[in-house]
């Protein structure tokens, strides 16, 4: 089992989760984070740290479609292990639905 980041993270990118991850399995895109499912040890400490509930266990039925996306982009984006400020528009974007189709960027973030 692993945890995955969903499109709720897009254009928010709160990094509270990154700070508590004991195995540093988060990777940073331009406007969201992903978890490498092969590195995640299923400890679950990241899930409650996300202030917008963007992280789900892969056993959640709505998480299934995010596993491949997390795997793919964790192989392309740089690792992030330290907390950063969220995106400037995070508060206004946190409740928006359908962010994957509207706003997703495949571009990498800065990482550490």
Buried (B, 14 or more C-beta within 10 A) or exposed (E): EBBBBBBBBBBBBBBBBBBEBEEBBBBBBBBBBBBBBEBBEEEEEBBEBBEBEBBBBBEEEEBEEBBEBBBEBBEEBEBBBEBBEBBEBBEEBBEBEEBBEEBBEEEBBEEE
